[in-house]
Amino acid sequence: MRRSVIGGAKRTTTTTCLFLLNHAHHRSLLPPLHHRLDSSSSSSSATALLLLLRRLSSSSSSASSPSPPNMPNPVSVQSINPKVLKCEYAVRGEIVILAQRLQEELKAKPGSLPFDEILYCNIGNPQSLGQLPITFFREVLALCDHPAILDKAEAQGLFSADSIKRAWQILDQIPGRATGAYSHSQGIKGLRDTIAAGIEARDGFPANPNDLFLTDGASPAVHMMMQLLIGSEKDGLLCPIPQYPLYSASIALHGGSLVPYYLDEETGWGLEVSELKKQLKEARSKGITVKALVVINPGNPTGQVLAEENQRAIVEFCKQEGLVLLADEVYQENVYVPEKKFHSFKKVARSMGYGDNDLCLVSFQSVSKGYHGECGKRGGYMEVTGFSPEVREQIYKLASVNLCSNISGQILASLVMSPPKVGDESYESYSAEKDGILKSLARRAKTLEDAFKSLEGITCNKAEGAMYLFPRIKLPEKAIKAAEAAKTAPDLFYCRRLLNATGVVVVPGSGFGQVPGTWHFRCTILPQEDKIPAIVSRLTAFHKSFMDEYRN
Amino acid sequence: MRRSVIGGAKRTTTTTCLFLLNHAHHRSLLPPLHHRLDSSSSSSSATALLLLLRRLSSSSSSASSPSPPNMPNPVSVQSINPKVLKCEYAVRGEIVILAQRLQEELKAKPGSLPFDEILYCNIGNPQSLGQLPITFFREVLALCDHPAILDKAEAQGLFSADSIKRAWQILDQIPGRATGAYSHSQGIKGLRDTIAAGIEARDGFPANPNDLFLTDGASPAVHMMMQLLIGSEKDGLLCPIPQYPLYSASIALHGGSLVPYYLDEETGWGLEVSELKKQLKEARSKGITVKALVVINPGNPTGQVLAEENQRAIVEFCKQEGLVLLADEVYQENVYVPEKKFHSFKKVARSMGYGDNDLCLVSFQSVSKGYHGECGKRGGYMEVTGFSPEVREQIYKLASVNLCSNISGQILASLVMSPPKVGDESYESYSAEKDGILKSLARRAKTLEDAFKSLEGITCNKAEGAMYLFPRIKLPEKAIKAAEAAKTAPDLFYCRRLLNATGVVVVPGSGFGQVPGTWHFRCTILPQEDKIPAIVSRLTAFHKSFMDEYRN
């Protein structure tokens, strides 16, 4: 069944239809109890069943209610917004819900499972796996949270001199030094000035603080642009396959069409402009108005870093075809190979001579990624260039409806774009922390890549950047048949078995999209280095036994 | 023109149509330059015009571009999502954009305006007007932001003993003590336990931590429920008029129908169930499926606190009519009159014998309001009860697409629902800060109410709760004619004149909805007490001169 949705259809004919990632599968085929379980509760299948039975019998069990009329429950799955039903988000989907249940089991009955901890490799969440925050950033945040201590002598002993200085600078940028006030809808102007200066330093081209919209992580910024651009299912967005499922989820929620373009696994997940052109043409022939091109660089889940020449061709394509370029650049600090370098699309466009009037370009950045990995702080921004004042006004209005993003996240976004400099007291410790994390990530990526590549039937491109490997598994026919018998996609079948055997949580490739008939999974490179050998040995042992069980 | 949209239509015939607050007016009639100005930039009308001209001539001025084909700008106001155009959000609308421009002018040319500061009474943003944060809350936040200092001796001198203890408790509730990690999609389980305990202590009825969804303030929670409930314009929500424009904005963005019910100004903004029934019947007769009832208690912008008996009738109405009850209870701590007390709708429903299976009920809470007013922290939650497991799963999915709310906001939500207790080191200072703020707010509400009531043609209900007064102005016919000549709604005309003369920013009643032919404005009670006399005298002088100018 899964294969009839994604796996079985011909690649060229699935491209322009509404790309409803997995939902047909999820809605009709998965064992329903996993879905009914609240993931964080300690309820077992039995209590979920009990809940269900209680609900089914509620019309007869309402003796305690004083009112005779018993209206049906006003909200059923059939009566809610169908776009919500269509949306899927694999990185927190079925596998993760199962993992949370296993974690509860481990807690309740230690020793009851074949592993002693769950290793969440499903999502780029470094600090959940033990990565420590950058000291300087946290010093400044703490001081801005409680400015009353800034003047006290004890603060000198607890905080670096430059963190105290920076906290004062930031407080002076905030009207009334009020870190507890709503800010301007786009974010505090002084912090946007700092971020704009950071972008200028990065790119060598001017950045305007009034083009910046600070957001609670990059996700709300992506939603905001989708909300702006999508009016109906006739509005399409070109998205890479594989893609980060935020895009498919957001497009589904806003009722648009995902127009997929395929990255070429053979050439290290290459992005070919010929493929963009082909898919654009086909979408247009089907009456889709393609509004924008989404590019994720460095790639998620694919880890490739685009070459500048490739980026120039992509800019030219958007310019010629009149497409908004939505550039997901949240992994800009995560590049692990010396032969590749991150270039922002804005820098590339400006270096081609394209100014603000030539191209609608949105760049997304987040404090959740990079070497800092401050996911829980929910900071980020989008830099919005090339739109008319009238459309900008509409974006401003959308930002205003939620008032503003959280101020700690805003402050952190300014710190990330303006870290300590040579000569600052914190510079050395900051550099050591940053380099230590990035070098370790590069080592972990290489170790895991080598491990995957050594396994039977697995090929794996290098993680040049970002935080993921996306290995391809050639599953034996017998395993595919077993998955079909279990009414499960083969890659989900594999990932579920892996989780149950090892506690390692990875996300099936079908959650990201993949060329029909191929199977992958995404695995973060984030477990701490001392965990990597155990992960490799467990993965290896599991894979061998899986292949032994299903080998043709 | 404004009156033909809202003011001129008969009250009974406007009720079930899509209630497009002001947008027809805003789109066609306002001086366009205000809208084109970026509110935070220092650009004047002249530079905005320049930008516009540059854009209009961009096809001839692109000599710097290397590429010959010049596609039209891919995104025009006509091509974006029409729902975005329909949405309006008055509390950050035209008046506020004008205020921000005047603030820039004051900064650039001090003394150039008839006032020396802008007083933002447009939005409930206490700390922007000088209210200080609660010390204990900020101590705990700072310690959780930088746990490395918790063990250091100097911390004892800077932080209270119970804030250190609480920080440890909270850190122990967070997996890996990682305040920089994404949490569970609903929020950190331990913090939800604390909040649930706080709800139980408040209500005397059980609360389940798995019913809580922690969000970046209450606004994203409201959007989430709108997204869930609204599938098309045939889906309606009963909303009070006047209402907080988040509701009209969110309903417009999600393409639903706002079914207005009118609060009765004569009885202190009373909420009559007979009015609910009438409007529901009329909406249904027009083919609208009414999904939910929105109740704001204490009221925004109206400040009334519902009597428990009234709440029981509302619960009964929702139960009998099969409506979800969306209870905006963010002002639950803001009650200023001894004869009224806040009761949560959950407590009222449970005390009537209605259990989890009898009523779909969502309660919204925020850290932005109350005595703490921590707007910039973006913390809040919704307590979701009565939905089937299948629908709950869909709400969980919506929460997951944005991963989680910010952890500082989550921590603060737990603190607000579990503040220091008698015997804790901070209890006395905490109580003094809290009482000082609430008593001062009550005094300010009374002073402003008395001032408004003393003015010619102004009547004003008491602010029993929340943070606002919503006085009614009987405008002279000549003023209404002058407004029409200026193509402006009369209340907007008044508010703009007030701002230009005094620097006081209030929001026209038309932004909240009002009985056609009546005019109001919303004014927060938040300026610090030492500012109140000046505000009163300026308002009084302005109003007198306005009336003298336009008196019939």
Interface residues (C-beta under 8 A of the other chain):
Chain A: H35 R36 D38 S39 S40 S41 A48 L51 L52 R54 R55 S58 S61 S62 S64 S65 P66 S67 P69 M71 P72 N73 P74 V75 S76 V77 S79 I80 N81 P82 K83 V84 L85 C87 E88 Y89 R92 Q100 I123 N125 P126 Q127 S128 L129 G130 P133 T135 R138 E139 L141 A142 L143 D145 H146 A148 I149 K152 E154 A155 G157 L158 F159 P175 G176 A178 T179 G180 A181 Y182 S183 H184 S185 Q186 K189 R192 P209 N210 D216 G217 S219 P220 H223 Q227 L228 L229 I230 G231 L246 A249 S250 L253 H254 T289 K291 A292 E316 K319 Q320 E321 G322 L323 V324 M352 G353 Y354 G355 N357 D358 C360 S368 G373 E374 C375 G376 K377 R378 G386 F387 S388 P389 E390 V391 R392 E393 Q394 Y396 K397 L398 S400 V401 N402 L403 C404 S405 N406 I407 S408 G409
Chain B: H35 R36 D38 S39 S40 S41 A48 L51 L52 R54 R55 S58 S61 S62 S64 S65 P66 S67 P69 M71 P72 N73 P74 V75 S76 V77 S79 I80 N81 P82 K83 V84 L85 C87 E88 Y89 R92 Q100 I123 N125 P126 Q127 S128 L129 G130 P133 T135 R138 E139 L141 A142 L143 D145 H146 A148 I149 K152 E154 A155 G157 L158 F159 P175 G176 A178 T179 G180 A181 Y182 S183 H184 S185 Q186 K189 R192 P209 N210 D216 G217 S219 P220 H223 Q227 L228 L229 I230 G231 D235 L246 A249 S250 L253 H254 T289 K291 A292 E316 K319 Q320 E321 G322 L323 V324 M352 G353 Y354 G355 N357 D358 C360 S368 G373 E374 C375 G376 K377 R378 G386 F387 S388 P389 E390 V391 R392 E393 Q394 Y396 K397 L398 S400 V401 N402 L403 C404 S405 N406 I407 S408 G409
